[in-house]
Amino acid sequence: MNITKSEPMNFKNYKVFKYTYAGRPLVIETGKMAGLANGSVLCRYGDTAVLCCATASEKPRDGIDFLPLSVDFDERMYAAGKIPGGYLKREGKPSEKAVLTSRVIDRPIRPLFPKDLRNDVALTLVVMSVDPDCSPEITAMIGASTALAISDIPWNGPIGGAFMGLVDGKIVLNPTAEEQKKSDLQLTVAASMEKVVMIEAGANEVDDDTMFEAIMKAHEEIKDLLGFINGIIDEIGKKKFEYPSCELDHDMFDEIFAFCEKDVMNALDTDDKNVRDARMVPVKDAILENFTEKYPELPNIMEELIYKIQKKIVRRWLLVDKKRVDGRSMDQIRPLGSEVGVLPRTHGSGLFTRGQTQVLTVATLGTLSEAQMLDGIDSETSKRYMHHYNMPGFSTGEAKPVRSPGRREIGHGALAERSLVPVLPSEEEFPYAIRLVSDVVSSNGSTSQGSVCGSTLALMDAGVPIKAPVAGISCGLITAEDGSWDTMIDIQGLEDFYGDMDFKVAGTHKGITSIQMDLKIDGLTPEIIKRAFEMTHAGRDYIIDEVILKAIEAPRAEVSRYAPKMTTMKIDPDKIREVIGKGGSVIQKIVADTGAKIDIEDDGTIRIAAINADQAEAAKAYIDAIVFEPVVGAVYTGTVTGIKEFGCFVEYAPGKEGMVHISKIAPRRIEKVEDVLKLGDVVKVKYIGLDKKGRMDFSIKDALEA
């Protein structure tokens, strides 16, 4: 059978755009791959390559009051030259880092979509090659922005991203892998030409001024990058498609708002979420009773309607009246409380309360072998400090079953984890794996920062010698159409829902350890960012001094009686084989005899964990005996284990024997060893050195003289 010859593939729409970013090539390719997506680019930064695809449904989704946007950072293990672990040997659910990266890219992109768009939008970012010096996260953010901007999907971008470090006191754009190891700052910034739209940071107690300077420098670099992206849009950008607006009918909204305004104001005017919810029930019933006949679709849009009515009232209070729902001033924190030692048998526990938000954090200490193993595309393979966050339905009064953690829970746990890492002791100072679990038992806003405060309490209660206490607080924002704005400290649930910003900052007295900023508007000016830093710094200082240190002044001097007791020792690496024994026989016997758990590293470091100190010391003594090397001239106590014609053998340490020649048993000449010694006799022996055959030579006679 003959095959008709076809023409070679001609990618007539293939375009390549080049830019230099932090001294490394940034290349945007489009028109070759993923041609059926609404917009797609292959974004290369150095040798990092991410395929970024934006797609949208033709029609809006019915029955929803939000934008159904999904952002997926999809790591391919081949990108780093790795085969996935596990039985299946293929990529499974996203890694924690992939989830966090998806959130970092989602946050700056989401506010720039039209508020009334209800079409499904999916951003899929496939990491295909990884260069350790060129961040795949920043590459994906730039690629996602470009793919959306050149597509026909309605979006008010583009944005750009930058990763900033602080190396030897200098702010560095997109630091290399080596520079990141020395950096005191890991700052990700996303911005438009005019404003900063997202900030995410981990820092080693960096002061506010340095952090602000790094953010501003990132914005300047991003502006130049956006000039490059705008050039691509001008050349190949598609016209945005039209869509049916899903906004509420304005006349209907105005009519119902006038009807229920005073009742809703009365319902909202309380610091108790339960009271507020109870007051809203008759208001909703009255709206349905009076308007369903005129507006038959009302039951289906009731939640969106109530949301917008409450939002209008709360924003008016904040902007015009400077009034907060619970009666606080704009710079006032809710009532605070903290306790430690809440649970008797755990290794450490702390209960932190802020208004109706309450977080119980529990610390568990384990051996370093219990550190989490990581299987990802970067060089990090394990971590000894883990923080997990749970927010069950009862915390908000909702009747819903417990499910596995979602992206929000993973994100909040990672934020609290990042906040405490800079103050943790090193492995050498504190050879434990540490797991914290923050259970939100009541939620009315800012639970992630409550987790930070609860974590400090739990770590100190567990006897972890942290360098300084860490507290977290959030700053909110309200803006008006005329450009005026105001900020507020410690936002609660309604202020988060109806406000424009949740600017979370955690840190010590000395400086910032983490930042996470969520926005509902198109960005922040430098003045707003500075105000947020001022408010959050004052807030965390107050919480540390007046709340955390009042509950516990310093980390406990010792770990809990229920925590494993750790002993660290160092041996000659050449002796590791002796400690382990053939087929693990020796170490298994030590574990069986002492009940201790033993971890041995290649450099000869041995970490022993046991329920009590006696068990740990017994295991250490056992290992000391195995690796023991006698010193020439030293005297030891031993047991006679064998008698021969030419002398005897003495066990001078467990499992260690040396020979005493018959001429060195007694100060006089003897004919037979048995005339002086018998098996089991305990004797003093002096180590003379090695004999001509390389055997250890001991003397009872010289020990007696010594």
N, C-alpha and C positions, 0 to 999 in steps of 0.2 A: 504493500500500500504506500502510495506517495503522499507526502505531506506538503501542502502548499507553503512555499517560502513566505515568511512575513518580514515586514520592515523592522529594523532595530528600534528599540524603545527610544522615543524622543520626548524627554521631559521639557516641553516647550515653556512651561510656567516656572521652571526651576530658577530660583534667585538665591544669591549669596550676598550677605551684608556683613561687613567686618568693622570691628571697633577694638580699641585697646583699653582694657579696664584693669587698673592697678598694675600696669606693666605686662599684662598677659593678654593673649588674643581672645576676644569674644566674637564668635561667628554665629549668625542666624541664617539657617538654611530653610527654605520653604519651596513647595512645589514638587518635591520628589516623593515624600512619604506621607501616608495618612491623608490622601486627597479627598476622601469622602467626609471628613470632619468639617464643621463650619469654619474652623481656623486651625492650622497646625504649623508648628515650626520644630526643627531640630536645633536646639540651642547648645552650642559648644563653648565651653570656657576652659582654655588649656586643653587637656585631654579628657575632661569631663563632658559627657554628652547626655542630654535629657530630651526625649521626644515629648513635646507638649501639645496636647490636642484639646480643643474646645468644641463641644457639641451642644445643641439645644433641640428640644422637641418642637414640632411644628405648631402644636396647640397648647394652650395653658392647661394646667391640671385643675380639675374641678374640685370644689369643696375645701380649698386651703386658703389661708390668709398670710402666707409667707412665700418667699422665693425658694423653690426647691433646688438649691445649689449643692452639688457634691464636688469636693476636691480630694483627689486621691494621689498621693505620692507613692509610686509603685516601684519598689526596689527590686532590681534583678541581680541575683547574686553573681551572675557572670560578669557584671560590671566591675567587680573587684577581683575577678579571677578565682571565685570560690564556688564550691558545690554545697548546696544547702545541707544542713545537718538534719538529724531525725531519720525515721524509717523511710518516708516517702521520697526524700531527696529532691523535693521541689518546693518552690516558694509557697508558703501558707498564708495565714493571716498577717496583716502588716505588723512590722516590729513597732515597739514603742516609739522609737525615733522617727519612723515613717509617719505614725499618727501625729506626733508633735509637729513635724514639718508640714503635714497637710493643714493643721490648724494655723500655723504661722502664715501660710500662703492664703488660706481662706479669709483670715481676719482683715487684711487690707483690701482684698478684692470685693468682698461682699457689700460693703457700704456704697460702692460706686455703681451698682445696678439700679435701674429705675425702681422706685418703691412699689409700683403697681404691676411689675412683671411677675407672672406666675408660670411661665414656661419652665420645664425642667432644663437645668444647665449642668453639664458635667465637664469638669476639668480633670483630665487624666495625664499624669506626669510620670513617664516611664524612664527610670534611670538606667542607661545602657552602658555607660563607661564612667569610671571614677578616677579622677586625678586628686591625690591627697592634698595638693596645694590649691585646688580650685573647688570651692564648696558646691556640692550638688544641690543644696538647698537654695542658695542664691541663684544658681544657674536655672533651677526650676522656676523660681519666682519671676525672673526676667523672661523666661520662655513662656510661662503662663500668661503674663501680662501682654506679651507681643501677640501670642496666638489669639487671645480675646480681642485685642485692639484691631487686628487685621480682619477678624471675622465679621459676619453680618449680625452677630448677637449684640443687642443694645447694651452698652456698657460705657461708663464715663471715665475710662482710663486714658492713657496708660499710667502705670506706676513703675517704679524701679526699686531695686533692693541693694543693700550694701551690708557687709559684715565687717565690724570694726573690732580691733584688738587694742590692747594697751601693753606694749612691750618695752621694758626698761624705761617706763615713764612716758613713752611716746605713743601717740595714737596712730594706728596702722590700718590702712584700708585693705580688706580681704587678706589677712595674714596667711602665710604659708603654714604647712603642717608643723614645721619646726618652730615658727614664731608662736603658733597657738599653744605649744607646750609651755612657753614662758609667759604667756599673756595673762594679765590680771583682769581681762575683760573679754566677754563674748557677747557682742551687741549686734543684733539684727535690726535694721531700720528699713522700712518701706515708705516711699513718699511719692507724691505727685510733684509737678513743677512748683506749686504754691505752698503745699503743706505736707507735714509728716502724718502718715496715715497708720503706721504701726510701729511699735517698739517692743522688742523682746530682749531681755538681757540676763546674763548671769555675771557676777562680778565678785572680785576678792576685796570687798569693803572699799569700793571706789567712791570718792566724795562726789557730792552733787554737781559741783562746778565742772569737774573733769567729765562726768557722764553727760552733762549738757553740751559741753564742747564737742564730745565725740558724736553726739546726735546731729549737731549742726554741721560738722564736717561731712558726715554721711550724706546729709541732705544736699550739700553742695556738689558732691560727687554724683549723686543720683540725678541732679538737674542736667549735667552734661550727658549722662547715659540716656536720659529721656529725649534729648535732642536727637540722638542716634535712632531711638525707637520711633520717634515721630517721623523721621525721614522714611522709615520703612512703611509706616502707615500711609504717608502721602503717596508713595509709589504703588503699593499693592492692596491697600485697605479696601474692604468691601463696604457697600452701603448697608446701614443697619436695617434689619427687617422691621416691619410694622407689626404691632401686636394689640389685641384688645385689652384696654385698661381694666384692671380689676379693682379699681378704687371704689369705695362706698359712694352711693348717691349723695351728693352734697346737700340737696334739699331735705332728704330723709334725715341725714345726720343732724342738720341744724334744728329741725323740728323736734327730734327726740332729745337732743341736748338741752334745748330750752325747757322741755317737759321735766327732765330729771336732774338738772344741774344742781339744785340745792340739796336734793336727797343724796346725790353722789358725794358732794362736798362734805356732808355730815358723816357719810359712811367712811370716807377716807381719813377724817380728822381724828386719828387715834394712833398710839404707838403699838397697839396690839393687833397682830395680823388676824388672829381668830375673830376678834370683835369686828374688824373691817370686813372680813369675808361674810360674817353673819349679817351685818347691816346691808350688804349688797344683794342678798337673796330677795327680799321684798321689792327692791328697786328693779331687778331684772323681771320679776313676775309682773310688776305694774307696766313695764314697757311692753311686754308680750301681750298683756291683756288689752292695752289701749291701741296698739299699732299693728298687730298681726293681720287684722282684716284689711287694712290699707296697704301694708307691705307684706305680702304672703311669704317672701323669701327671708323674713326677719329671723325665724328660728335657726336658719342655717348660718347666718352671719352674726349671730348674737355675740359670740366671744370677741370677734374683731371689733364690733361696734362698742362694746363695753371697754375694751382696751383703749380705743381712741378717745372715748369720752373721759376716762380716767387720766389718760395722757395729757389731754388739753388742760384739765384742771390742775394736775400736779405741776406741769411746766409753767403755768400762769402763776401759781403760788411761788415757785422758786424764782422766776424771773422778775416778777412785778412786786410781789409782797415780801420776798426774801423769807418765805415761810416754808418750813419742812413739814412733812406729813405727821411726824411724831412730835412737833413742837420745838425741835432743837434749833440752835443757831447754825449758820453755815460752817463754823469752825469747831463744832461741838461733837465729841464722840459719844456714842451710846453708853449706858451703864456697863461697866466691865467687871469680870470676876475670873479668878483662876484658882485651881486647886492642884495639888500633886498627891501621889500615892493613893489614887482613887480606888484602884483594884489591888487586892492584897497579894495575889500570887504572881502577877506579871512582873517583868524586870523593871519597868518604869511606866508611869502613866500621868497624864496631865489633862485637866478639863478646863477649857477656855470658853468663856461666855462673853458675848458682846450683844447686848439687847436680847432679841429672840433668836440670835444665831449662837449655836453651842456645838463645839467640836471636842470629842474625846480622842486623844492621841495616845497610843500605846507603843512602847519601845520593847523590842525583843533583841537580845544579844546572842550571837552564835559564833561558831568557829569560822575562820576565814574560808574554809572549804565550802561553807554554805553561801558564799557570795554568788550573785546571779551571773550565770554564763550568758553572753550575748552573741547572737549569730546575725551579723549585719554586714553592710557594705563598707563600713569604716574600720579603723584599726582597733577600736575599743572592743575587748573580748570579755571583760567582766567588770562588775562593780560591787563593792562591799557595802555600800549604803543604798538602801531601797526605801522609798516612801510610797505608800499606796493610800488612795483616797476613796471612800465610799459615801454615797449619799442616797440612802434608802427612801422609799416613798413616804414613810411616816414622818420624816423630818420636815416635810412641807404639808403634812396633813392629808396626803393623797393615798388612796387605797390602790396600790399597784404592787405586783409581785417583784421579788428581788431578781435581778438579771445580772449577767456578767458586765464588767465595767465598760462604759462607752467612751467615746473620744473625750468628752468633757471630764469624766472621772480620771482618765489617764493624764490629761493635760493638767488638771489641778494637782494631782499627785506629783507630777514632774516639776511643777512650779515650786511646791513646798520643798521638794528634794533639792532643787537647785539653790534655794534660799539658804539652806543649812550647810551645804557642802563646804563653803569657805571657812567655817568655824570648827569643823570636825578635827579631832586629833589624827595624826598619821597612824599607819599600821604599826609602826615601831613603838609609838607612844601608847597605843590602845589596840592590841591585836584581836579585834572582834569584827565580825560582820554585824551590821546593824540594820534592822528592819523597823520602820515606823508605819503604823496604820492609823489613819485619821478617819474616824467614823463620825459623820455629821448626824447628830441626834436631834437637832432643831435648826431650821434654816430660814433666815429672813435677810439674806444678802451677805456677800463677802465671806463665804465659807472658806475659800482658798486661803485667805489671809488669816482667818481663824485657825486653819490647819498649821500655818507657820508658827503662830504663837503657841499652840498646843504642842507642837514638835519641840520647841525650846524647853517647855516644862517637862515633857516626857524624857528627853535626853538628860536633863539635869537630875531628874528623879532617878534615872537608871544609873547614875554615876559616870556618865560619859563626860570626860573633861573638855567640854567645848571651850573655845577661846573667848567667846563673848556671847551673851544672849541676843537672839534675833527676834524682831517683831515685824509684822506686816500690817499694812493699812491701805485702804483704797481711797482715791479721790475721784469725785464725780464732776460732771460739767453740764451746764445748761446754756444753750445759745439761742439768740433771737435772730429774726430775719434781717434786722438792721445792723448786725455784726456785734452787738453787745453780748456779753457772756459773764458767767460767774461760776465759781467752783465751790464744792462742798466736801467736807471730810467724812469718811466712814459712811458710804452710801448703803442704804438698806434696799430690800427687794424692789419696791416701787420706783425708787430713784434710779436703780439700775435699769429696770424695764423701760422707763419713760424718759430717762436722761440721755445724754449724748456720749458719755464716756465712762469707762471703768478703768482707772489708771492705778494699777496695783504696784506698790513698791514695798519690798522687804529689805531689812538691813539691821546693822548694829548702830551703836552711837557713832562709831567711826565712819561708816559708809554703807553704800548700797550693796546688797548681795543678789538681788533679782528685781526685774521689772517685767510686767506684762500689761500691755495696753490694748483694750478693746474699744472700738469706736462705732458709732452709728451715723456719723457725719463724714464729710469729705476730707477731714484732716485737722491738724492742730497748728497753731502759730507758735513761734518761740515763746511768746509771753505766757501762753497757757501752760506750756511745758514747764517753764520756770516756776509758775505758781503751784503747779502740782508737786514739784519737788519740795518746795518750801512747806506745803501743808503736810505732806506725807512724812517728811523728816521730823517735824514737830510732833506729829502723831505717834510715830514709832518710839521716839524718845520718851514720851509720856507713858506709853504702854510698858516699856522696859522698866522704867523706874518705879512707876506707881502700881503696876499690876504683877508683872512676872517676878521681879526681885522681891516683892512683898510676899509672894507665895513660897519662893525658895531662893535664898541669897546666893548660893553657889552650887555647882554640881556636887552630889554626895561624894564623900571621900572614898567609898567602896561601892562596888556593884552589889546588886540585890543578892541575898542569900540563895535565891532560886536561879540566879544566872550562872552560867558556867564560869569556873575559875580558870584563868588563862596563865600559863607560864611559857616564856619564850627562852630558848637556849640556842647556842650556835655550836656546831661540830665541824670537824674537817670533812669536806664533801667526800673525800675518799673513804670515810667511815660509814657513809649512808648505807652501803650494801650490808654491812654488819648489823646495823640497827634493823633493817628490814628483814634480813635472813632469807634463806632459800625458800622461794615460793611464798614469802611473807610470813614465815613461821615465827620469827622472833618478834616482830611488831604485833602480830596477832596474840602472842602469849602475853606481851606487856599489856595490851588492851584488856585481855581476859582477866589478868591478875589484878589490875588496878582499877578497871572501869573507866579509864580515861580515853579521850579521843585525841589522836595524834596526826598532825599534818606536817609533812616533810617537804621542803623546797630544795631545788637543785643546788642552791648556794650553801646548803648545810644548815639553814634556819629551821628549827623545829618548834612548832607551837603545840602546846599540850592544853587540852580543855578537859575539865572534870567537874563533877557536881560540887565537890568541896576541895579545899586547898590541900588536904592530906593526900587525896588521890592524885592530884596533879604533882605533888612533890614526890610521891612514890614512883610515878612513871618517870619523872626526871632523874631520880636516883638510879633507876634501872638502866636508863640510857647512858647516864654518866659512867656507870660501871662498864658498859659495853665498849664505850669509846675511850675508856681510861688508858692512859699511857704512863707507866711508872717513871719516876725521875731518878736518875743515878744518884746514889747516896741517901735517898729517902728510905725511911723505915715504914713497913706496912704490917698490918695484922692479917694473917691468912690461916687456912685450914689445910692440913695434910690430906691429900686426895689420892696419893699413890706412893708405893714404896718399891724400890728396885735395889739391886745389889750395889749400884754405883751412886745411889742417893735417893732423894724423894722429890715428889711434885707438890707444890703448895698453890692453892687457889687464893691469890692475893686480892682478887676482885671477882664479882660474879661472872663466871664463864671465862675467867682469865687465869691461866696457870703459868708458873715458872719453875725451874729446876734448882734444887739445892744439892750440890755435889757432897758426897759423904765426908769429904775432908773439911767441909764448911758447916757441918751440922753442930759440932760441939768444939769447945776450946781444947779438947784433948783428942788423941787418936782413938777411933772406935773401929771394931771389927765388922759389926753388923748395924744397919740402920735401926733394926727392931730393938736393939739394946737401949735406944734412947727415945724412939718415936713409935707411935702406932697410928693407924688411920683415924682421922677425925680430930687429932690433936690441933689445938689452936696455938699458933706460934707467931713470934715476931720475926720478920725477914727484912734484910736490907738489900736494895737493888744495886747490883754491882755494874751491870751493863750487859752487853751481848757477848756470848762466847764466840769461839772461832767458827762455829757452825751457824751463827746468827740467832741462837736461842737466848732467851732472857735468863740471866744468871743471878741467883739470889744467895744470900748467906745468912744462916741463923746465928752463927758464931759472931759475925761482925755486928749483927743487930744487938746481941747481948752486950758486946763491948760498948756500942753506942749508947 
